[in-house]
Amino acid sequence: MTKSYGNSAMARKRGFRRQQLVQIKNQDGKFEIPNMGAWHTYWRDPYHLFLTIPWVGFVATIVVAYLSINTVFALLFLLGGNCLETARTGNFSDAFFFSVQTLASIGYGAMHPTTFYANCVVTAESIVGLLLVAVVTGLAFARFSHPIAKVLFSNEAVIAPYNGTPTLMFRIANERQNMIIEAQLQVYLLVDEVTKEGQFMRRVMELKMLRQRTPALSLTWTAMHVINEQSPLYGHDENSLAAISAQIQVALVGIDEAVSYTISARHTYASQELLFDQRFVDIVVPQPNGDRHIDYRHFHSTMEIDRH
């Protein structure tokens, strides 16, 4: 107890803040934390806030900050009285536009400081201008260079026989006209579990895929997990999976060939999105001349297995 209290006291001393009660909602069988990763939740972390805020908000914030800085320095120039050559005494617009010229290092020469006080303000504003340009340039570059994956997952996953064995299958497609090099797939089953001691927990179990990586993902990939006696899905059906709030979580990681950046994508299948005794409609269409077409119109389509 003493150790726990000490850790809590240290966290408060360091300014650590965390919501005391976190709500986890069940959205159509998927457990989600409201506002998880939303840009407005990073208000205590300015760097992440400016990386995640929409572009409209980013530009608007920069404009407001720029105008505010120039307003502050314009007021400082006005406090110095008649300290700017050719500027009208007490005129805010003259002082404001001189501040804009100074902050942007324009220097038309029509207005210039005439007192020691004004030169000190110009020096301070020049330093602020250097820092502002550096910060905005760095943030803009970070936003533009942030890798974004365009990976499509099938709406449902199916469980159907494959070579005589029940197999979990779902589809993945690369929506860009490029290659995802060394694409790696990690798939997990999440279920509710009560231990022998009566403790409730959310258990995570890895699902071994028939093929866990591919050298290059350019079009589509049908991921498969064989449901044998070693599989966590063995012996389950629709009702039993729903009873334990089962979810399938998929994580894909690879290297975008165009920019050589690591990209990632994830998807979650709720228990009601696991379709038993159905298979995907074939989207690879052979042509008479030996070519093959991929019909993405049926990428999400499934059909019942013919038992006859």
LOZA-278313 format. One record per residue (C-alpha): residue in three letters; y, z, x. Coordinates in steps of 0.2 Angstrom, whole numbers. Layout:
% LOZA-278313
{r=ALA&yy=Y&zz=Z&xx=X}
...
//
This chain:
% LOZA-278313
{r=MET&yy=0&zz=0&xx=0}
{r=THR&yy=12&zz=4&xx=14}
{r=LYS&yy=9&zz=-13&xx=22}
{r=SER&yy=12&zz=-22&xx=6}
{r=TYR&yy=28&zz=-12&xx=3}
{r=GLY&yy=34&zz=-16&xx=21}
{r=ASN&yy=31&zz=-35&xx=18}
{r=SER&yy=40&zz=-35&xx=2}
{r=ALA&yy=55&zz=-26&xx=10}
{r=MET&yy=55&zz=-38&xx=25}
{r=ALA&yy=55&zz=-53&xx=13}
{r=ARG&yy=70&zz=-45&xx=3}
{r=LYS&yy=79&zz=-42&xx=20}
{r=ARG&yy=77&zz=-60&xx=25}
{r=GLY&yy=83&zz=-67&xx=9}
{r=PHE&yy=67&zz=-73&xx=2}
{r=ARG&yy=68&zz=-78&xx=-16}
{r=ARG&yy=53&zz=-83&xx=-27}
{r=GLN&yy=51&zz=-83&xx=-46}
{r=GLN&yy=42&zz=-68&xx=-51}
{r=LEU&yy=33&zz=-76&xx=-66}
{r=VAL&yy=27&zz=-94&xx=-64}
{r=GLN&yy=21&zz=-103&xx=-80}
{r=ILE&yy=7&zz=-115&xx=-79}
{r=LYS&yy=6&zz=-126&xx=-94}
{r=ASN&yy=-9&zz=-135&xx=-100}
{r=GLN&yy=-3&zz=-153&xx=-103}
{r=ASP&yy=-17&zz=-163&xx=-111}
{r=GLY&yy=-30&zz=-154&xx=-101}
{r=LYS&yy=-20&zz=-155&xx=-85}
{r=PHE&yy=-13&zz=-139&xx=-78}
{r=GLU&yy=5&zz=-142&xx=-72}
{r=ILE&yy=19&zz=-131&xx=-66}
{r=PRO&yy=35&zz=-136&xx=-76}
{r=ASN&yy=49&zz=-143&xx=-64}
{r=MET&yy=37&zz=-143&xx=-49}
{r=GLY&yy=45&zz=-154&xx=-36}
{r=ALA&yy=61&zz=-157&xx=-47}
{r=TRP&yy=76&zz=-160&xx=-37}
{r=HIS&yy=87&zz=-147&xx=-45}
{r=THR&yy=74&zz=-133&xx=-40}
{r=TYR&yy=80&zz=-136&xx=-22}
{r=TRP&yy=97&zz=-129&xx=-24}
{r=ARG&yy=94&zz=-116&xx=-11}
{r=ASP&yy=88&zz=-129&xx=1}
{r=PRO&yy=102&zz=-142&xx=3}
{r=TYR&yy=92&zz=-153&xx=15}
{r=HIS&yy=78&zz=-156&xx=2}
{r=LEU&yy=91&zz=-156&xx=-12}
{r=PHE&yy=100&zz=-171&xx=-5}
{r=LEU&yy=83&zz=-180&xx=-1}
{r=THR&yy=76&zz=-178&xx=-19}
{r=ILE&yy=92&zz=-180&xx=-29}
{r=PRO&yy=94&zz=-197&xx=-38}
{r=TRP&yy=105&zz=-210&xx=-29}
{r=VAL&yy=118&zz=-208&xx=-42}
{r=GLY&yy=119&zz=-189&xx=-39}
{r=PHE&yy=119&zz=-192&xx=-21}
{r=VAL&yy=133&zz=-204&xx=-21}
{r=ALA&yy=143&zz=-194&xx=-33}
{r=THR&yy=141&zz=-178&xx=-22}
{r=ILE&yy=147&zz=-187&xx=-7}
{r=VAL&yy=162&zz=-194&xx=-16}
{r=VAL&yy=167&zz=-177&xx=-23}
{r=ALA&yy=164&zz=-169&xx=-6}
{r=TYR&yy=175&zz=-183&xx=2}
{r=LEU&yy=189&zz=-181&xx=-10}
{r=SER&yy=188&zz=-162&xx=-9}
{r=ILE&yy=190&zz=-162&xx=10}
{r=ASN&yy=205&zz=-173&xx=9}
{r=THR&yy=213&zz=-163&xx=-4}
{r=VAL&yy=211&zz=-147&xx=6}
{r=PHE&yy=219&zz=-155&xx=22}
{r=ALA&yy=232&zz=-163&xx=11}
{r=LEU&yy=237&zz=-146&xx=5}
{r=LEU&yy=237&zz=-139&xx=23}
{r=PHE&yy=249&zz=-153&xx=28}
{r=LEU&yy=260&zz=-149&xx=14}
{r=LEU&yy=260&zz=-131&xx=20}
{r=GLY&yy=268&zz=-137&xx=36}
{r=GLY&yy=283&zz=-143&xx=28}
{r=ASN&yy=291&zz=-159&xx=34}
{r=CYS&yy=277&zz=-162&xx=48}
{r=LEU&yy=273&zz=-180&xx=45}
{r=GLU&yy=284&zz=-194&xx=51}
{r=THR&yy=289&zz=-206&xx=36}
{r=ALA&yy=280&zz=-195&xx=23}
{r=ARG&yy=290&zz=-189&xx=9}
{r=THR&yy=293&zz=-170&xx=10}
{r=GLY&yy=282&zz=-161&xx=-2}
{r=ASN&yy=273&zz=-177&xx=-9}
{r=PHE&yy=255&zz=-174&xx=-11}
{r=SER&yy=250&zz=-192&xx=-12}
{r=ASP&yy=257&zz=-196&xx=5}
{r=ALA&yy=249&zz=-181&xx=13}
{r=PHE&yy=232&zz=-185&xx=4}
{r=PHE&yy=232&zz=-203&xx=11}
{r=PHE&yy=237&zz=-198&xx=28}
{r=SER&yy=222&zz=-186&xx=27}
{r=VAL&yy=211&zz=-201&xx=22}
{r=GLN&yy=217&zz=-211&xx=37}
{r=THR&yy=214&zz=-196&xx=49}
{r=LEU&yy=196&zz=-192&xx=42}
{r=ALA&yy=191&zz=-210&xx=43}
{r=SER&yy=199&zz=-213&xx=60}
{r=ILE&yy=209&zz=-227&xx=53}
{r=GLY&yy=226&zz=-223&xx=60}
{r=TYR&yy=238&zz=-236&xx=53}
{r=GLY&yy=253&zz=-228&xx=63}
{r=ALA&yy=265&zz=-228&xx=49}
{r=MET&yy=263&zz=-209&xx=47}
{r=HIS&yy=259&zz=-198&xx=61}
{r=PRO&yy=261&zz=-179&xx=65}
{r=THR&yy=277&zz=-173&xx=72}
{r=THR&yy=274&zz=-154&xx=74}
{r=PHE&yy=262&zz=-143&xx=84}
{r=TYR&yy=255&zz=-137&xx=67}
{r=ALA&yy=252&zz=-154&xx=61}
{r=ASN&yy=243&zz=-159&xx=77}
{r=CYS&yy=231&zz=-144&xx=75}
{r=VAL&yy=227&zz=-149&xx=57}
{r=VAL&yy=223&zz=-167&xx=63}
{r=THR&yy=212&zz=-160&xx=77}
{r=ALA&yy=202&zz=-149&xx=64}
{r=GLU&yy=201&zz=-164&xx=52}
{r=SER&yy=195&zz=-175&xx=66}
{r=ILE&yy=180&zz=-163&xx=69}
{r=VAL&yy=176&zz=-162&xx=51}
{r=GLY&yy=176&zz=-181&xx=50}
{r=LEU&yy=164&zz=-183&xx=64}
{r=LEU&yy=152&zz=-170&xx=56}
{r=LEU&yy=154&zz=-178&xx=39}
{r=VAL&yy=149&zz=-195&xx=45}
{r=ALA&yy=135&zz=-188&xx=55}
{r=VAL&yy=128&zz=-179&xx=41}
{r=VAL&yy=130&zz=-193&xx=28}
{r=THR&yy=122&zz=-206&xx=39}
{r=GLY&yy=107&zz=-195&xx=43}
{r=LEU&yy=104&zz=-191&xx=25}
{r=ALA&yy=106&zz=-209&xx=20}
{r=PHE&yy=94&zz=-215&xx=33}
{r=ALA&yy=81&zz=-201&xx=29}
{r=ARG&yy=82&zz=-207&xx=10}
{r=PHE&yy=80&zz=-225&xx=15}
{r=SER&yy=66&zz=-222&xx=27}
{r=HIS&yy=56&zz=-210&xx=16}
{r=PRO&yy=39&zz=-219&xx=14}
{r=ILE&yy=34&zz=-221&xx=-5}
{r=ALA&yy=17&zz=-227&xx=-10}
{r=LYS&yy=14&zz=-239&xx=-24}
{r=VAL&yy=-4&zz=-235&xx=-28}
{r=LEU&yy=-11&zz=-237&xx=-45}
{r=PHE&yy=-25&zz=-227&xx=-52}
{r=SER&yy=-36&zz=-231&xx=-67}
{r=ASN&yy=-31&zz=-221&xx=-83}
{r=GLU&yy=-49&zz=-214&xx=-85}
{r=ALA&yy=-64&zz=-211&xx=-74}
{r=VAL&yy=-81&zz=-216&xx=-80}
{r=ILE&yy=-98&zz=-208&xx=-77}
{r=ALA&yy=-111&zz=-221&xx=-78}
{r=PRO&yy=-128&zz=-226&xx=-69}
{r=TYR&yy=-126&zz=-234&xx=-52}
{r=ASN&yy=-142&zz=-240&xx=-44}
{r=GLY&yy=-151&zz=-228&xx=-56}
{r=THR&yy=-141&zz=-213&xx=-53}
{r=PRO&yy=-126&zz=-206&xx=-63}
{r=THR&yy=-110&zz=-209&xx=-53}
{r=LEU&yy=-92&zz=-204&xx=-56}
{r=MET&yy=-81&zz=-219&xx=-53}
{r=PHE&yy=-63&zz=-223&xx=-54}
{r=ARG&yy=-52&zz=-237&xx=-48}
{r=ILE&yy=-38&zz=-238&xx=-36}
{r=ALA&yy=-26&zz=-253&xx=-33}
{r=ASN&yy=-12&zz=-257&xx=-20}
{r=GLU&yy=3&zz=-263&xx=-30}
{r=ARG&yy=12&zz=-270&xx=-14}
{r=GLN&yy=7&zz=-286&xx=-6}
{r=ASN&yy=2&zz=-278&xx=10}
{r=MET&yy=-11&zz=-268&xx=18}
{r=ILE&yy=-14&zz=-249&xx=18}
{r=ILE&yy=-23&zz=-246&xx=35}
{r=GLU&yy=-36&zz=-233&xx=37}
{r=ALA&yy=-35&zz=-227&xx=19}
{r=GLN&yy=-44&zz=-211&xx=16}
{r=LEU&yy=-49&zz=-203&xx=0}
{r=GLN&yy=-51&zz=-184&xx=-4}
{r=VAL&yy=-58&zz=-180&xx=-21}
{r=TYR&yy=-60&zz=-162&xx=-28}
{r=LEU&yy=-67&zz=-154&xx=-44}
{r=LEU&yy=-56&zz=-139&xx=-50}
{r=VAL&yy=-65&zz=-128&xx=-63}
{r=ASP&yy=-62&zz=-110&xx=-71}
{r=GLU&yy=-75&zz=-98&xx=-64}
{r=VAL&yy=-78&zz=-79&xx=-67}
{r=THR&yy=-86&zz=-70&xx=-53}
{r=LYS&yy=-100&zz=-57&xx=-55}
{r=GLU&yy=-87&zz=-44&xx=-53}
{r=GLY&yy=-78&zz=-51&xx=-68}
{r=GLN&yy=-64&zz=-58&xx=-58}
{r=PHE&yy=-56&zz=-74&xx=-64}
{r=MET&yy=-52&zz=-88&xx=-52}
{r=ARG&yy=-49&zz=-107&xx=-51}
{r=ARG&yy=-62&zz=-114&xx=-40}
{r=VAL&yy=-60&zz=-130&xx=-29}
{r=MET&yy=-75&zz=-140&xx=-24}
{r=GLU&yy=-75&zz=-156&xx=-14}
{r=LEU&yy=-84&zz=-171&xx=-21}
{r=LYS&yy=-92&zz=-182&xx=-8}
{r=MET&yy=-88&zz=-200&xx=-10}
{r=LEU&yy=-100&zz=-214&xx=-7}
{r=ARG&yy=-87&zz=-222&xx=4}
{r=GLN&yy=-73&zz=-210&xx=9}
{r=ARG&yy=-62&zz=-222&xx=19}
{r=THR&yy=-58&zz=-241&xx=20}
{r=PRO&yy=-51&zz=-250&xx=35}
{r=ALA&yy=-38&zz=-259&xx=24}
{r=LEU&yy=-34&zz=-257&xx=6}
{r=SER&yy=-25&zz=-273&xx=0}
{r=LEU&yy=-31&zz=-276&xx=-18}
{r=THR&yy=-43&zz=-264&xx=-27}
{r=TRP&yy=-56&zz=-250&xx=-23}
{r=THR&yy=-69&zz=-243&xx=-34}
{r=ALA&yy=-72&zz=-225&xx=-28}
{r=MET&yy=-89&zz=-218&xx=-32}
{r=HIS&yy=-97&zz=-201&xx=-31}
{r=VAL&yy=-115&zz=-199&xx=-34}
{r=ILE&yy=-120&zz=-185&xx=-46}
{r=ASN&yy=-136&zz=-178&xx=-38}
{r=GLU&yy=-142&zz=-161&xx=-37}
{r=GLN&yy=-130&zz=-157&xx=-23}
{r=SER&yy=-115&zz=-163&xx=-34}
{r=PRO&yy=-104&zz=-150&xx=-42}
{r=LEU&yy=-104&zz=-161&xx=-57}
{r=TYR&yy=-123&zz=-161&xx=-59}
{r=GLY&yy=-129&zz=-155&xx=-76}
{r=HIS&yy=-112&zz=-156&xx=-84}
{r=ASP&yy=-107&zz=-166&xx=-100}
{r=GLU&yy=-91&zz=-168&xx=-109}
{r=ASN&yy=-92&zz=-151&xx=-118}
{r=SER&yy=-97&zz=-141&xx=-103}
{r=LEU&yy=-83&zz=-148&xx=-92}
{r=ALA&yy=-70&zz=-145&xx=-106}
{r=ALA&yy=-76&zz=-127&xx=-108}
{r=ILE&yy=-72&zz=-124&xx=-89}
{r=SER&yy=-56&zz=-134&xx=-90}
{r=ALA&yy=-62&zz=-146&xx=-77}
{r=GLN&yy=-50&zz=-157&xx=-67}
{r=ILE&yy=-53&zz=-171&xx=-54}
{r=GLN&yy=-40&zz=-171&xx=-41}
{r=VAL&yy=-38&zz=-187&xx=-30}
{r=ALA&yy=-28&zz=-188&xx=-14}
{r=LEU&yy=-26&zz=-205&xx=-5}
{r=VAL&yy=-18&zz=-205&xx=13}
{r=GLY&yy=-16&zz=-221&xx=23}
{r=ILE&yy=-4&zz=-231&xx=34}
{r=ASP&yy=8&zz=-244&xx=27}
{r=GLU&yy=6&zz=-259&xx=38}
{r=ALA&yy=23&zz=-265&xx=35}
{r=VAL&yy=33&zz=-250&xx=41}
{r=SER&yy=19&zz=-240&xx=51}
{r=TYR&yy=22&zz=-225&xx=41}
{r=THR&yy=9&zz=-213&xx=33}
{r=ILE&yy=10&zz=-214&xx=14}
{r=SER&yy=1&zz=-203&xx=2}
{r=ALA&yy=-3&zz=-204&xx=-17}
{r=ARG&yy=-12&zz=-192&xx=-29}
{r=HIS&yy=-19&zz=-192&xx=-46}
{r=THR&yy=-27&zz=-180&xx=-58}
{r=TYR&yy=-41&zz=-183&xx=-71}
{r=ALA&yy=-42&zz=-171&xx=-85}
{r=SER&yy=-60&zz=-167&xx=-93}
{r=GLN&yy=-56&zz=-178&xx=-108}
{r=GLU&yy=-52&zz=-193&xx=-96}
{r=LEU&yy=-69&zz=-193&xx=-89}
{r=LEU&yy=-79&zz=-205&xx=-100}
{r=PHE&yy=-98&zz=-203&xx=-100}
{r=ASP&yy=-109&zz=-218&xx=-103}
{r=GLN&yy=-96&zz=-231&xx=-100}
{r=ARG&yy=-92&zz=-243&xx=-86}
{r=PHE&yy=-77&zz=-252&xx=-80}
{r=VAL&yy=-74&zz=-270&xx=-86}
{r=ASP&yy=-77&zz=-282&xx=-71}
{r=ILE&yy=-60&zz=-289&xx=-65}
{r=VAL&yy=-67&zz=-300&xx=-51}
{r=VAL&yy=-69&zz=-317&xx=-59}
{r=PRO&yy=-79&zz=-330&xx=-48}
{r=GLN&yy=-72&zz=-348&xx=-49}
{r=PRO&yy=-83&zz=-364&xx=-49}
{r=ASN&yy=-76&zz=-369&xx=-32}
{r=GLY&yy=-81&zz=-353&xx=-24}
{r=ASP&yy=-65&zz=-344&xx=-25}
{r=ARG&yy=-63&zz=-327&xx=-34}
{r=HIS&yy=-49&zz=-321&xx=-45}
{r=ILE&yy=-44&zz=-303&xx=-49}
{r=ASP&yy=-39&zz=-300&xx=-67}
{r=TYR&yy=-28&zz=-285&xx=-67}
{r=ARG&yy=-26&zz=-286&xx=-85}
{r=HIS&yy=-42&zz=-277&xx=-87}
{r=PHE&yy=-39&zz=-264&xx=-73}
{r=HIS&yy=-40&zz=-249&xx=-85}
{r=SER&yy=-52&zz=-257&xx=-97}
{r=THR&yy=-69&zz=-249&xx=-100}
{r=MET&yy=-84&zz=-253&xx=-111}
{r=GLU&yy=-100&zz=-244&xx=-117}
{r=ILE&yy=-116&zz=-246&xx=-107}
{r=ASP&yy=-129&zz=-257&xx=-116}
{r=ARG&yy=-144&zz=-246&xx=-117}
{r=HIS&yy=-155&zz=-260&xx=-123}
//
